Every structure is written in structure tokens, then in C-alpha cells.
């Protein structure tokens, strides 16, 4: 929960980021995108176990990527 008990995702709690934090967020978002792409390729592996692990991790990585993109949009970092 946020400091005022209203939850961490409300727009009134989103603050503008300084340049360094914007850069960190953009880099993290880009890295997450590359990771998602790599896991998509891993999910196509000939080895069933490897492909299965890739698909399982892809779900979590995609969630992380979407979360970072939402933060970018909320802070106008795009």
C-alpha cells in the first residue's frame, strides 16, 4: 500500500522521474524486451525440456516487460 493507504499504482502517487531514473527505466524496459525475444526463441528449441522452461519463463518475463512499459507510460518516459 502507498503511504496514504491508497495503493502504489494510483496516478496521484506517480511522480516525475529525474533524468538518471528515466534512463534506468528505459534501459530496464529495453533489456526486458530483449529477454522476452530470447525466451521466445528458447521456447522453440528442439529439446522439449528446454522449450518448456523457455515458455514458462517467457510468461513471467512478458509480465515484467508490460509492467515496465506501464511505468514508462505513467511517468511519460517513452
Residue pairs with C-beta under 8 A, 6 or more apart in sequence:
1 7
1 8
2 8
2 10
2 13
4 13
6 12
6 13
11 74
14 74
14 75
15 75
16 75
16 76
17 25
17 75
17 77
22 75
22 77
25 68
25 71
25 72
25 75
25 77
26 72
26 77
28 68
29 65
29 68
29 69
29 72
32 61
32 64
32 65
32 68
33 65
35 61
35 65
36 58
36 61
36 62
36 65
39 54
39 55
39 57
39 58
39 61
40 54
40 58
41 54
42 50
42 51
42 53
42 54
42 57
42 58
43 51
43 54
43 55
43 58
44 51
44 54
45 51
45 54
71 77
72 78
